Amino acid sequence: MLIFLTAIVGVFFVRQQGISTFQKLTAQLQNLEAPVQTMFEGLVILVAGILLITPGFFTDALGFLGLIPVSRIIFIKLVASYMLSRYGNQNNQHDSTIEGDYIEIDDEEKK
């Protein structure tokens, strides 16, 4: 019964937070601002909603943490730092210069 209760309460909070984030996103787009942070917040809210619907106390705890704005920002920063450390510097690790010889051909030499 407790699992159903957390799912119902979670859906209510996800809906409320989702509407608020959507309104914030719309306002940022109208002001010609880049809504990157807001889009990631919406993604965390979506994942939190999925976790709240999934049965289990651990998933419910993570889902409710995703609905708290302070912990949501912490989740975003943790994932962003992980992604940057894992994938961000790959272009700088390898030198993409290809060395080779070439011959310059003028059109006048062909005639």
N, CA and C of each residue as an Amber inpcrd file, in Angstrom:
protein
   333
   0.8210000  -1.2030000   0.0000000   0.0000000   0.0000000   0.0000000
   0.8640000   1.2660000   0.0000000   1.9910000   1.1950000   0.7120000
   2.8850000   2.3440000   0.7890000   3.4970000   2.6560000  -0.5770000
   3.7450000   1.6270000  -1.3740000   4.3070000   1.8300000  -2.7140000
   3.3020000   2.5850000  -3.5890000   2.0330000   2.2320000  -3.5000000
   1.0150000   2.9440000  -4.2770000   0.8600000   4.3810000  -3.8140000
   0.9660000   4.5920000  -2.5050000   0.8520000   5.9400000  -1.9670000
   1.9980000   6.8260000  -2.4620000   3.2280000   6.2980000  -2.4410000
   4.3540000   7.0960000  -2.9350000   4.2390000   7.3620000  -4.4300000
   3.6870000   6.4090000  -5.1750000   3.4980000   6.6270000  -6.6130000
   2.4770000   7.7350000  -6.8670000   1.3890000   7.7330000  -6.1120000
   0.3510000   8.7530000  -6.2980000   0.8640000  10.1370000  -5.8980000
   1.5250000  10.2120000  -4.7460000   2.0820000  11.4910000  -4.3000000
   3.1730000  11.9480000  -5.2620000   3.9790000  11.0010000  -5.7260000
   5.0440000  11.3280000  -6.6690000   4.5170000  11.8690000  -7.9810000
   3.4540000  11.2720000  -8.4970000   2.8660000  11.7540000  -9.7480000
   2.3340000  13.1740000  -9.5740000   1.7450000  13.4520000  -8.4300000
   1.2540000  14.8050000  -8.1650000   2.4020000  15.8140000  -8.1870000
   3.5020000  15.4870000  -7.4770000   4.6370000  16.4070000  -7.4320000
   5.3470000  16.5280000  -8.7770000   5.4420000  15.4260000  -9.5020000
   6.0660000  15.4780000 -10.8350000   5.2480000  16.3700000 -11.7560000
   3.9480000  16.2450000 -11.6910000   3.0770000  17.0900000 -12.5270000
   3.2570000  18.5610000 -12.1680000   3.2810000  18.8490000 -10.8780000
   3.4320000  20.2260000 -10.4170000   4.7940000  20.7990000 -10.8380000
   5.8570000  20.0620000 -10.6000000   7.1960000  20.5160000 -10.9650000
   7.3510000  20.6060000 -12.4790000   6.7540000  19.6750000 -13.2000000
   6.8400000  19.6900000 -14.6640000   6.1670000  20.9050000 -15.2710000
   5.0060000  21.2460000 -14.7620000   4.3000000  22.4370000 -15.2540000
   5.1030000  23.6930000 -14.9450000   5.6600000  23.7610000 -13.7400000
   6.4730000  24.9150000 -13.3590000   7.7160000  25.0390000 -14.2490000
   8.3590000  23.9210000 -14.5220000   9.5510000  23.9380000 -15.3750000
   9.1860000  24.3020000 -16.8080000   8.0580000  23.8160000 -17.2870000
   7.6250000  24.1570000 -18.6380000   7.3310000  25.6450000 -18.7650000
   6.7010000  26.2380000 -17.7550000   6.4380000  27.6750000 -17.7820000
   7.7420000  28.4720000 -17.7440000   8.6940000  28.0060000 -16.9620000
  10.0070000  28.6660000 -16.8990000  10.7290000  28.5580000 -18.2410000
  10.6280000  27.3940000 -18.8710000  11.2340000  27.1810000 -20.1880000
  10.6100000  28.0980000 -21.2360000   9.3020000  28.2150000 -21.2160000
   8.6010000  29.0850000 -22.1600000   9.0020000  30.5450000 -21.9680000
   9.1000000  30.9750000 -20.7190000   9.5040000  32.3600000 -20.4480000
  10.9280000  32.6230000 -20.9210000  11.8230000  31.6560000 -20.7300000
  13.2030000  31.8350000 -21.1850000  13.2820000  31.8840000 -22.7080000
  12.5060000  31.0720000 -23.3720000  12.5030000  31.0970000 -24.8420000
  11.9320000  32.4060000 -25.3720000  10.9240000  32.9480000 -24.7100000
  10.3560000  34.2200000 -25.1370000  11.3330000  35.3650000 -24.9300000
  12.1890000  35.2560000 -23.9150000  13.2030000  36.2890000 -23.6540000
  14.4960000  36.0430000 -24.4200000  14.4580000  35.0700000 -25.3300000
  15.6110000  34.6980000 -26.1570000  16.8260000  34.3060000 -25.3200000
  16.5740000  33.6200000 -24.2050000  17.6350000  33.0960000 -23.3610000
  17.8520000  31.6190000 -23.7050000  19.0410000  31.1260000 -23.4390000
  19.3350000  29.7110000 -23.6560000  18.8540000  28.9070000 -22.4400000
  17.8470000  28.0540000 -22.6160000  17.2640000  27.3460000 -21.4730000
  17.9530000  26.0070000 -21.1630000  19.2670000  25.9810000 -21.1800000
  19.9900000  24.7280000 -20.9960000  19.7420000  24.1560000 -19.6020000
  19.9080000  24.9510000 -18.5730000  19.7030000  24.4930000 -17.1970000
  18.2680000  24.0180000 -16.9980000  17.3180000  24.7400000 -17.5350000
  15.9080000  24.3760000 -17.3780000  15.5940000  23.0690000 -18.0960000
  16.2080000  22.8580000 -19.2420000  15.9770000  21.6050000 -19.9620000
  16.5320000  20.4130000 -19.1800000  17.6940000  20.5880000 -18.5620000
  18.2380000  19.5130000 -17.7430000  17.3910000  19.2860000 -16.4940000
  16.8480000  20.3500000 -15.9370000  15.9350000  20.1900000 -14.8050000
  14.7050000  19.3900000 -15.2160000  14.1880000  19.6600000 -16.3970000
  13.0520000  18.8960000 -16.9010000  13.4010000  17.4300000 -17.0980000
  14.6120000  17.1640000 -17.5490000  15.0510000  15.7820000 -17.7130000
  15.1490000  15.0690000 -16.3680000  15.6610000  15.7590000 -15.3650000
  15.7480000  15.1670000 -14.0230000  14.3500000  14.9170000 -13.4660000
  13.4150000  15.8110000 -13.7220000  12.0400000  15.6190000 -13.2630000
  11.4140000  14.4120000 -13.9580000  11.6920000  14.2380000 -15.2390000
  11.1820000  13.0780000 -15.9710000  11.7320000  11.7790000 -15.3840000
  13.0400000  11.7450000 -15.1370000  13.6530000  10.5530000 -14.5470000
  13.1130000  10.3240000 -13.1350000  12.8980000  11.3990000 -12.3860000
  12.3310000  11.2710000 -11.0410000  10.9240000  10.6770000 -11.1060000
  10.1440000  11.0790000 -12.0780000   8.8070000  10.5180000 -12.2420000
   8.8420000   9.0360000 -12.5650000   9.7810000   8.6450000 -13.4170000
   9.9220000   7.2210000 -13.7450000  10.3480000   6.4330000 -12.5060000
  11.2680000   7.0100000 -11.7260000  11.7160000   6.3320000 -10.5080000
  10.5980000   6.2220000  -9.4840000   9.7290000   7.2110000  -9.4090000
   8.6320000   7.1590000  -8.4380000   7.5740000   6.1360000  -8.8270000
   7.3990000   5.9170000 -10.1080000   6.4220000   4.9150000 -10.5510000
   6.9840000   3.5080000 -10.3800000   8.3080000   3.3670000 -10.4880000
   8.9510000   2.0690000 -10.3160000   8.8530000   1.6460000  -8.8530000
   8.3950000   0.4320000  -8.5960000   8.2540000  -0.0030000  -7.1980000
   9.6150000  -0.1440000  -6.5050000   9.6570000   0.2540000  -5.2700000
  10.8580000   0.1200000  -4.4660000  11.1120000   1.3700000  -3.6450000
  11.6670000   1.1670000  -2.4690000  11.9000000   2.3100000  -1.5830000
  13.1170000   3.1160000  -2.0240000  14.1450000   2.4340000  -2.5480000
  15.3310000   3.1410000  -3.0090000  15.0130000   4.0170000  -4.2210000
  14.2410000   3.4790000  -5.1530000  13.8660000   4.2720000  -6.3240000
  12.9460000   5.4250000  -5.9310000  12.0830000   5.1920000  -4.9530000
  11.2230000   6.2800000  -4.4730000  12.0470000   7.3870000  -3.8210000
  13.0630000   6.9940000  -3.0470000  13.9110000   7.9960000  -2.3920000
  14.6650000   8.8190000  -3.4380000  15.2240000   8.1510000  -4.4450000
  15.9140000   8.8870000  -5.5190000  14.9440000   9.7670000  -6.3020000
  13.7340000   9.2650000  -6.5240000  12.7270000  10.0480000  -7.2360000
  12.3360000  11.3050000  -6.4890000  12.1280000  11.1900000  -5.1870000
  11.7750000  12.3730000  -4.4000000  12.9470000  13.3500000  -4.3050000
  14.1820000  12.8280000  -4.2570000  15.3410000  13.7220000  -4.2750000
  15.4280000  14.4940000  -5.5940000  14.9970000  13.8660000  -6.6860000
  14.9880000  14.5440000  -7.9770000  13.9500000  15.6450000  -8.0780000
  12.9850000  15.6390000  -7.1790000  11.9430000  16.6710000  -7.1910000
  12.2830000  17.8710000  -6.3220000  13.2910000  17.7460000  -5.4820000
  13.7160000  18.8680000  -4.6430000  14.6770000  19.7240000  -5.4650000
  14.3890000  21.0210000  -5.6310000  15.2200000  21.8610000  -6.5100000
  16.7080000  21.8780000  -6.1590000  17.0530000  21.8680000  -4.8880000
  18.4690000  21.9140000  -4.5010000  19.1790000  20.6210000  -4.8970000
  18.5600000  19.4860000  -4.5950000  19.1950000  18.2200000  -4.9560000
  19.1620000  17.9980000  -6.4690000  18.1750000  18.5690000  -7.1430000
  18.1220000  18.4730000  -8.6060000  19.3300000  19.1600000  -9.2270000
  19.6970000  20.3260000  -8.7240000  20.8650000  21.0450000  -9.2310000
  22.1450000  20.2640000  -8.9210000  22.1870000  19.6250000  -7.7460000
  23.3570000  18.8090000  -7.4060000  23.4720000  17.6230000  -8.3590000
  22.3480000  16.9680000  -8.6790000  22.3650000  15.8650000  -9.6480000
  22.8890000  16.3370000 -10.9980000  22.4170000  17.4910000 -11.4460000
  22.8370000  18.0230000 -12.7440000  24.3300000  18.2980000 -12.7420000
  24.8430000  18.9010000 -11.6750000  26.2740000  19.2040000 -11.6000000
  27.1060000  17.9350000 -11.5480000  26.6400000  16.9220000 -10.8160000
  27.3760000  15.6620000 -10.7530000  27.4440000  14.9800000 -12.1180000
  26.3150000  14.9250000 -12.8030000  26.2890000  14.2900000 -14.1210000
  27.1120000  15.0950000 -15.1210000  27.0290000  16.4210000 -15.0620000
  27.7940000  17.2590000 -15.9830000  29.2940000  17.1070000 -15.7530000
  29.7200000  17.0720000 -14.4930000  31.1550000  16.9100000 -14.2280000
  31.6330000  15.5280000 -14.6480000  30.7950000  14.5000000 -14.4590000
  31.1630000  13.1590000 -14.9060000  31.2800000  13.1040000 -16.4200000
  30.3070000  13.6850000 -17.1170000  30.3340000  13.6490000 -18.5840000
  31.5290000  14.4250000 -19.1340000  31.8380000  15.5690000 -18.5370000
  32.9790000  16.3490000 -19.0030000  34.2960000  15.6410000 -18.7250000
  34.4060000  14.9970000 -17.5660000  35.6490000  14.2890000 -17.2650000
  35.7890000  13.0420000 -18.1220000  34.6870000  12.4290000 -18.4650000
  34.7330000  11.1870000 -19.2460000  34.8430000  11.4520000 -20.7480000
  34.0730000  12.4010000 -21.2560000  33.9790000  12.6060000 -22.7000000
  34.4600000  13.9710000 -23.1740000  34.6760000  14.9000000 -22.2930000
  34.9440000  16.2700000 -22.6910000  36.2980000  16.5160000 -23.3090000
  37.3250000  15.8040000 -22.9060000  38.6760000  16.0970000 -23.3690000
  39.1890000  15.0950000 -24.3820000  38.3510000  14.3200000 -24.9870000
  38.8130000  13.3180000 -25.9410000  39.3950000  13.9490000 -27.1960000
  38.8740000  15.0670000 -27.6180000  39.4030000  15.7210000 -28.8150000
  40.7930000  16.2770000 -28.5730000  41.1020000  16.6580000 -27.3390000
  42.3980000  17.2330000 -27.0340000  43.4560000  16.1720000 -26.7650000
  43.0610000  14.9280000 -26.5450000  44.0180000  13.8900000 -26.2110000
  44.7850000  13.4040000 -27.4310000  44.1620000  13.3970000 -28.5640000
  44.7840000  12.8700000 -29.7670000  45.0290000  14.0030000 -30.7520000
  46.2300000  14.0040000 -31.3170000  46.5380000  15.0060000 -32.3290000
  45.9150000  14.5560000 -33.6360000  45.0650000  15.3680000 -34.2040000
  44.3500000  14.9700000 -35.4120000  45.0350000  15.4820000 -36.6750000
  46.3100000  15.8790000 -36.5770000  47.0340000  16.3630000 -37.7340000
  47.5550000  15.1820000 -38.5400000  47.3120000  15.2190000 -39.8220000
  47.8210000  14.1820000 -40.7230000  48.9170000  14.8140000 -41.5600000
  50.1140000  14.2620000 -41.4600000  51.2340000  14.8000000 -42.2200000
  51.3580000  14.0530000 -43.5370000  51.8270000  14.7550000 -44.5490000
  52.0200000  14.1350000 -45.8550000  52.7310000  15.0730000 -46.7990000
  53.1310000  14.5630000 -47.9420000  53.7760000  15.3520000 -48.9840000
  52.7600000  15.6520000 -50.0740000  53.0060000  16.7500000 -50.7800000
  52.1170000  17.1000000 -51.8750000  52.9310000  17.7490000 -52.9850000
  52.3670000  17.7060000 -54.1560000  52.9750000  18.3470000 -55.3200000
  51.9770000  19.3560000 -55.8480000  52.4390000  20.5850000 -56.0520000
  51.5690000  21.6370000 -56.5390000  51.6230000  21.6050000 -58.0710000
  50.4940000  21.5150000 -58.7090000  50.4030000  21.4680000 -60.1680000
  49.7070000  22.7150000 -60.6380000  50.3760000  23.4720000 -61.5160000
  49.7610000  24.6550000 -62.1090000  49.0730000  24.2730000 -63.3940000
  48.0570000  25.0310000 -63.7700000  47.3450000  24.7860000 -65.0180000
  48.2530000  25.0560000 -66.2110000  49.1920000  25.9760000 -66.0750000
  50.0720000  26.3080000 -67.1900000  51.0600000  25.1970000 -67.4810000
  51.4560000  24.4380000 -66.4920000  52.3820000  23.3330000 -66.7270000
  51.7120000  22.2020000 -67.5020000  50.3960000  22.0650000 -67.3790000
  49.6750000  21.0180000 -68.0930000  49.6640000  21.2750000 -69.5850000
  49.7090000  22.5360000 -70.0400000  49.6030000  22.8730000 -71.4480000
  50.8960000  22.6890000 -72.0950000
